[in-house]
């Protein structure tokens, strides 16, 4: 059986923490930033953890856990 390939976009988007959780970037901060408030953009700057509902899909894209 051939090796599984990691999804190219997923490896640029998600980072795996030391405890095995997956960190993601927040949405809505890529374009059209002039109409958004500074406070809103500042709160979008930090990362967040992937929800348990979507963690299975992200793990499959990153080839984590078999």
Steps between C-alpha positions, in 0.01 A plus 500: 500500500645842410579766755224745588566854388432798723253753365709795376269777621436333835867485592524876441182580691508278810768444764511210746574593861711295738193345661368387162231764454475680168530878487332700226497858377187710535292588196396840362843665509629456148344787302251789521665612823431873461135464600578288809569661835848494649370315806344233281823450303703487820282223642527305175880510523540212745450135426236257617468126543314281252161388630448132583239480224757585234809346656448166325498662159808711577687199636421310180631787287819515708536118508498492880394193692521230238 
